[in-house]
């Protein structure tokens, strides 16, 4: 599987601060499908240069590709960040405050082999989401839900963001991108909340979730896997369909099952 294919299929994306190189290896060992080395929010302005130097020294030794979250397109830090993105061990680039396909074109030119993941964090970004998803190099979108709440003045997570989450999933499909990545769960010691947030993300059509601590990874990975009951249902459907002709409708447990249901069952088994 290529780095781009791995990013498209990933369930968990774990952030690690770019100025903490001693944590890079630990992040890679935490079980996350993808690791994001963060040059933006996790690094204070006075430490950006130090973080870039640490990342540049570590990347040639990286055991597998990682993503970099660079600084926003309108920040004074992006130009220096671009010196890092063309390295072979950078499999993807997360662009915060993504609002313009033109900004993505600049990243694609700097690192044409890297997967681009625009982070939708503003009203303007959501309005342009389908265009962002369709931009060259973009593999999937991600939802910066915390900053999005700030931009729109929404004080609470959950129901107030439901319509926006659906729009992001819809825009991803229109733009031909993989299912999007949902935002973080800020609470580190609330397993019930994390499980609920992950289940909600999957129910809305998201395919992955951002994580801010290694302890969140296992629950997120498990939450995006089909349940045992889903797998058992899918096996019954596929086994029954095997005896049919050209995916024609078949009866399973007294219920008529046609081609779309068979395809859904096949997708569940592939995911499992």
Protein Blocks (a to p, Z undefined) as FASTA:
>chain_A
ZZklmmmmpmbdcdddfklmklmmmmmmnopabdcddfklmpcfklmmmmmmmmmmmmmm
pmbdcddddddfkbcklmmmmmmmmpmklmbdcdehiabfklmmmmmmmmmmbccddddf
bfklmmmmmmmmmpghiabdcddfklmmmmnopabghjllmmmmmmmmmmmmmnopacdd
ddddfblklmklmmmmmmmmmmnopabdcdfbfklmmmmmmmmpccfklmmmmmmmmmmm
mmmghhiacdeehiacdfklmmmmmmmmmmZZ
